[in-house]
């Protein structure tokens, strides 16, 4: 699921093509924005693309609309949020608990939660003066960015960084590596959650 350019989607497509995703396959790309370039990336890779608009819908209504598509057409084993800028209802999050993962551009619990997405995350990191930031892949729960952490990777924050420069470094060094790795682990059946903690089997 994507809302924008789909660079993380491209990392998944490339990984699937080059070395596979642990037996998994990208079966659909869903966007809440009709003009999202990610849908073009999907088309170029021969992956079915769906636009599920949410204008005027609250989170409950949108989640129900989305679930109808998932139930009738897609039937996924795993839902990957790769820059998807909608919040799900608690009912939806609970229904797919342990089956939705998200990539967030910081080292959770820093610079996360409601309203923290895109450049806002990197602006906050720079304003705080941190020397290290990074990305986190986590399971999705009803609370924003509160689900169990699967993987994290850090990147240096350099003197004079702009939010855009830090964003790009974290994408290249962290996000594009972590997300395919986490999807692969899931598809290989190597992830389990116990007491809110993710265990990775050897």
C-alpha positions as CSV (number, residue, x, y, z in Angstrom):
1,X,0.0,0.0,0.0
2,X,1.4,3.3,-1.1
3,X,0.5,7.0,-1.3
4,X,3.4,8.5,-3.3
5,X,6.4,7.8,-5.5
6,X,6.8,4.2,-4.3
7,X,10.6,4.0,-3.8
8,X,10.2,1.4,-1.1
9,X,7.8,-0.5,-3.4
10,X,10.6,-0.4,-6.1
11,X,13.0,-1.8,-3.5
12,X,10.6,-4.7,-3.0
13,X,10.1,-5.2,-6.7
14,X,13.8,-5.3,-7.3
15,X,14.4,-7.7,-4.5
16,X,11.7,-10.0,-5.8
17,X,13.3,-10.0,-9.2
18,X,16.9,-10.4,-8.1
19,X,16.7,-12.9,-5.2
20,X,13.1,-13.4,-4.3
21,X,11.2,-12.5,-1.2
22,X,11.5,-15.7,0.8
23,X,8.9,-17.4,-1.4
24,X,6.5,-14.4,-1.3
25,X,5.1,-12.5,-4.3
26,X,3.8,-9.0,-4.6
27,X,0.2,-9.7,-5.8
28,X,-1.2,-6.1,-5.7
29,X,-0.3,-2.5,-5.2
30,X,-3.0,-0.3,-3.6
31,X,-2.9,3.5,-3.4
32,X,-5.2,6.1,-1.9
33,X,-4.0,8.6,-4.5
34,X,-4.9,8.1,-8.1
35,X,-1.8,10.0,-9.4
36,X,0.7,8.1,-7.2
37,X,3.7,7.2,-9.3
38,X,3.8,3.9,-7.3
39,X,0.9,2.7,-9.4
40,X,3.0,3.3,-12.6
41,X,5.8,1.3,-11.0
42,X,3.4,-1.5,-10.4
43,X,2.1,-1.4,-14.0
44,X,5.7,-1.5,-15.3
45,X,6.4,-4.6,-13.2
46,X,3.2,-6.3,-14.3
47,X,1.6,-6.1,-10.9
48,X,-2.2,-5.3,-10.6
49,X,-2.8,-1.8,-9.2
50,X,-5.8,-0.5,-7.4
51,X,-6.9,3.0,-6.5
52,X,-9.0,3.2,-3.3
53,X,-10.0,6.8,-2.8
54,X,-10.8,8.1,0.6
55,X,-12.0,11.6,0.1
56,X,-14.7,12.5,2.6
57,X,-14.4,9.2,4.4
58,X,-13.4,8.8,8.0
59,X,-10.9,6.1,9.1
60,X,-13.7,3.6,9.9
61,X,-15.4,4.1,6.5
62,X,-12.1,4.0,4.6
63,X,-10.9,0.9,6.4
64,X,-14.2,-0.9,5.5
65,X,-13.9,0.1,1.9
66,X,-10.3,-1.1,1.8
67,X,-11.2,-4.4,3.5
68,X,-13.9,-5.1,0.9
69,X,-11.2,-5.0,-1.8
70,X,-8.8,-7.2,0.2
71,X,-11.5,-9.8,0.9
72,X,-12.9,-9.9,-2.6
73,X,-9.9,-9.4,-4.9
74,X,-6.5,-9.5,-3.2
75,X,-6.7,-11.9,-0.3
76,X,-3.2,-11.1,1.0
77,X,-1.1,-13.0,3.6
78,X,0.8,-9.9,4.3
79,X,0.0,-6.2,4.0
80,X,3.0,-3.9,3.5
81,X,2.6,-0.2,4.2
82,X,5.3,1.4,2.0
83,X,4.6,5.1,2.5
84,X,0.8,4.7,2.9
85,X,-0.6,7.9,4.5
86,X,-3.9,6.8,5.9
87,X,-4.7,5.6,9.4
88,X,-6.7,2.4,9.8
89,X,-9.6,1.8,12.2
90,X,-8.9,-0.2,15.3
91,X,-11.2,-2.9,13.9
92,X,-9.1,-3.2,10.7
93,X,-5.8,-3.2,12.6
94,X,-7.0,-5.9,15.0
95,X,-8.4,-8.0,12.1
96,X,-5.0,-8.1,10.4
97,X,-2.9,-8.1,13.5
98,X,0.5,-9.7,12.8
99,X,-0.2,-9.4,9.1
100,X,0.5,-5.7,8.5
101,X,4.0,-4.2,8.6
102,X,5.0,-0.5,8.2
103,X,8.3,1.2,7.5
104,X,8.9,4.4,9.5
105,X,11.8,6.8,8.8
106,X,13.2,7.1,12.3
107,X,14.4,4.9,15.1
108,X,11.1,4.3,17.0
109,X,10.3,5.4,19.7
110,X,11.9,8.7,18.5
111,X,10.1,11.0,16.1
112,X,7.0,8.9,15.6
113,X,3.3,8.9,16.4
114,X,0.4,11.0,15.1
115,X,1.4,13.6,12.5
116,X,4.9,12.3,12.2
117,X,5.5,11.3,8.6
118,X,7.6,12.3,5.6
119,X,9.8,15.3,6.0
120,X,8.3,16.2,9.3
121,X,10.2,13.3,10.9
122,X,13.5,14.5,9.6
123,X,12.8,18.1,10.5
124,X,12.1,17.0,14.0
125,X,15.3,14.9,14.2
126,X,17.4,17.8,13.0
127,X,15.7,20.3,15.3
128,X,16.6,18.0,18.2
129,X,20.2,17.8,17.1
130,X,20.5,14.0,17.1
131,X,23.7,12.5,15.6
132,X,22.1,9.2,14.5
133,X,18.7,8.5,13.0
134,X,17.4,5.7,10.8
135,X,14.4,3.6,10.0
136,X,12.2,1.0,11.7
137,X,10.0,-1.8,10.3
138,X,7.3,-2.8,12.7
139,X,4.0,-4.6,12.9
140,X,1.0,-2.3,12.8
141,X,-1.3,-2.0,15.8
142,X,-4.2,0.3,16.6
143,X,-1.8,2.9,18.0
144,X,0.2,4.9,15.4
145,X,3.8,3.6,15.2
146,X,3.2,1.6,18.4
147,X,3.3,-2.0,17.1
148,X,6.1,-4.5,17.8
149,X,9.5,-3.7,16.2
150,X,10.8,-6.1,13.6
151,X,14.0,-4.5,12.4
152,X,15.9,-1.2,12.8
153,X,18.9,0.3,11.0
154,X,20.7,3.5,11.8
155,X,22.2,6.2,9.6
156,X,24.5,9.1,10.5
157,X,23.1,12.6,10.7
158,X,25.8,14.9,9.2
159,X,26.5,18.5,10.0
160,X,24.6,20.8,7.7
161,X,22.1,18.2,6.7
162,X,18.8,19.5,5.2
163,X,15.6,17.4,5.9
164,X,15.7,16.3,2.3
165,X,19.3,15.2,2.5
166,X,18.7,13.2,5.6
167,X,15.5,11.7,4.1
168,X,17.4,10.5,1.1
169,X,20.3,9.0,3.1
170,X,17.9,7.1,5.4
171,X,16.0,5.8,2.4
172,X,19.1,4.6,0.6
173,X,21.0,3.2,3.6
174,X,18.1,2.0,5.7
175,X,14.6,1.8,4.2
176,X,15.4,0.2,0.9
177,X,17.3,-2.6,2.7
178,X,15.1,-3.1,5.8
179,X,11.8,-3.5,4.1
180,X,12.7,-6.3,1.7
181,X,14.5,-8.0,4.6
182,X,11.5,-7.8,6.8
183,X,9.1,-9.1,4.1
184,X,11.5,-12.0,3.4
185,X,11.6,-12.9,7.0
186,X,7.8,-12.9,7.2
187,X,7.4,-15.0,4.0
188,X,10.0,-17.5,5.3
189,X,7.9,-17.9,8.5
190,X,10.7,-16.7,10.7
191,X,8.8,-14.0,12.6
192,X,6.8,-14.5,15.8
193,X,5.4,-12.2,18.4
194,X,5.5,-13.1,22.1
195,X,4.5,-10.6,24.8
196,X,4.7,-7.7,22.3
197,X,8.2,-8.6,21.3
198,X,9.2,-9.9,17.8
199,X,11.4,-13.0,17.7
200,X,13.4,-13.8,14.6
201,X,14.1,-17.5,14.1
202,X,17.4,-18.6,12.7
